[in-house]
Amino acid sequence: MSADTAAITLSGGPVITPTRREEVAMRIWRALLAGELRPGQRIKEVHLAEALGVSRPTLRESLQQLIHEGLLIQVPYKGIHVAQPTREELADLAEVRATLETMAALKLRRDPHSPAMDTVREALQIHFGALDSGDAFRSDLTHQELHQAIWEQAGSATLRKIWPVIGSQIHLALTVDQAARRDPERDRQLHRQLVQVIAEGDEAAITAEIRGHIQESLDELIRRLEQPQPPRNA
């Protein structure tokens, strides 16, 4: 039996919560983090609906949500696949993200005791709590929300408008990074240092920290993605 026609097994059993579309989307997201669904894998509706215990119309709504968020892609005549960013796409995203996130951080540094910086610090503590919980899905979510807070608390209407456009691609990169490498202590150290440097306010240090933060993740992510993947069970 080929990988495309094999039944899909996802941990957690049937979906039973009232908000089924959101719950199904969350379960698929968790499957990506757990490696149960891999970059480039084709999504077969009938098998996924059966694995989750939901109707195909409900599943389609959730798949469309994840397509909008950038975690899945719909290829004409080939169906829906887990997004698989290329080296070039990841490098381009990292360059754009580094420029804009540096801009946001430099705006935040103007007042390290502002409510905006307090919001960023609160997002950091929430992320630490998620890491402590051991919940990969929650950690992935709070990771993205921390970076989103840096953008949105910078006081720039333009950055707030840009975030929804680029945020889905950042979300994809962060999710793949989290799935490829689960290291809570490294995560904690990197993000504590990032927020501390922003609060200290040195322009050169902020620029170097953000570019280093993003470049390190990019290098490791590309290395992980280019490693040979073990064959899927037939």
Secondary structure, 3 states (H helix, E strand, C coil): CCCCCCCCCCCCCCCCCCCHHHHHHHHHHHHHHHCCCCCCCEECHHHHHHHHCCCHHHHHHHHHHHHHHCCEEEECCCEEEECCCCHHHHHHHHHHHHHHHHHHHHHHCCCCCCHHHHHHHHHHHHHHHHHHHCCHHHHHHHHHHHHHHHHHCCCCHHHHHHHHHHHHHHHHHHHHHHHHCCCHHHHHHHHHHHHHHHHHCCHHHHHHHHHHHHHHHHHHHHHHHCCCCCCCCC
